[in-house]
Amino acid sequence: MKTLTRFPSLLRPLLPLLCCLLLATACHEDGTLVPFPVGGRQAVLTWNTAGTVAVARMADPTTGFFILPHPEARIYAIVNLSMHDALNNIQRRYAPYALQGPLMPLASPEAAVSTAAHHALVAVLPEQKAYADSLYQVSLASIRDGQAKTLGIALGHAAAQAVLATRVGDRSDVAQIPYTPGSNPGDYQFTPPFDAPPFNGFFALAGWRDVRPFALTSAAQFRRVPPPALTSAEYAADINEIQALGGAVSTQRTAEQTAIALYWLDNSPLQWNRIARAALASNPQSAHGTARLLALVQVAEADAYIAMADTKLAFPRWRPTTAIQQADRDNNPLTSPDASWVPFAFPTPPDPDYVSGHAVAGGAAAAVLKNFFGTDAVPFAITNNARQTRGFAGFTPAATENSVSRIYAGYHTRSSVVQGQTMGEQIGAYVFQTQLR
């Protein structure tokens, strides 16, 4: 080490950084060195993408099957939590979710992350095992054989197993249960095409309210107040607004509102994962920080859907398509029936209006992102599945546009999206304050 004294004095403050680069290690803020190859962050991003690709590969255009956002968020949460715990049992920077050591500082982060994500993904989506296996083989082949790789593989398995163990018996596998609608005005009714053959009355995951949350103390922790009474002026304003702006035929919906409705049709767990990645691209984090943010966002998304399902079943309000077509039953002189009204973005999702799942999910993710970056003002742009790109000045503007898009699509009333976004913000703040500290 005597040769280091030959560096000019002006370079001495840079010696810890130079050593990090030369030795392929990572630095604490105080400049001390710890074994940590520089590629761990890319491994996190690669396997985060793999989770979304695996879900997308499940879509079947011949049958119309695709994974609903409730289980999609659960899949992403498990995969990203597994990567987070793998890294934090090499070097402890944040509290692990499930695996509490012992630390393995000599383990390869790339091997640990890749193994954790692969093992978790195959467990929650076994239909995509061939895809996950092929990526895993490529990932491991890029890592030099030796003790670090061996330890990383063992640690990755342990991290995934620990996270998966927390989900055993969480009731996600028995959430598709029968639902019998009420018969009173305002009660949710099955909507077309789910009210007729071959569906014969389909309600998406009516038992999801009973799924065990990842972070919340219960599904009802942030349950909303009841929706506006059918006879109230607020209810009439809600119905009249969506009747004018959300119908398949509308003379009042602007071109911009139409674009907003279509842009936000993608499932929220995927869309907000894109937003998190876009924010990370302009504000790069360490491997630990990257894994933490992606895990927090998806835990918030997963719990948002569980909490949403609880409020929907507590207050099973009819969807706008039913409310408008049967406005003669609401005993409100300020509403008018239109038997031919259908939503702009047909079909209406098969569950109650109140609250909007999209709005809850958007509010939850935005709250996590704001807290993580310490500001709402992080500009970004993302492209959806339809190759449409929009830019935003920050997370809350995106969440608000995401919420109102459901009015323009004809899916949800304003009360549903406003209350939903508020609920989501509470969930996201709670997840950030209590998880992966």
Secondary structure by P-SEA (a helix, b strand, c coil): cccccccccccccaaaaaaaaaacccccccccccccccaaaaaaaaaaaaaaaaaaaaccccccccccaaaaaaaaaaaaaaaaaaaaaaccccccccccccccccccaaaaaaaaaaaaaaaacccaaaaaaaaaaaaaaaccccaaaaaaaaaaaaaaaaaaaaaccccccccbbbbbbbccccccccccccccccccccccccccccccccccccccccccccccccccaaaaaaaaaaaaccccccccccaaaaaaaaaacccaaaaaaaaaaaaaaaccccaaaaaaaaaaaaaaaaaaaaaaaaaaaacccccaaaaaaaccccccccbbbbccccccccccccccccccaaaaaaaaaaaaaaaaaccccccccccccccbbbbbccaaaaaaaaaacccccccccaaaaaaaaaaaaaaaaaaaacccc
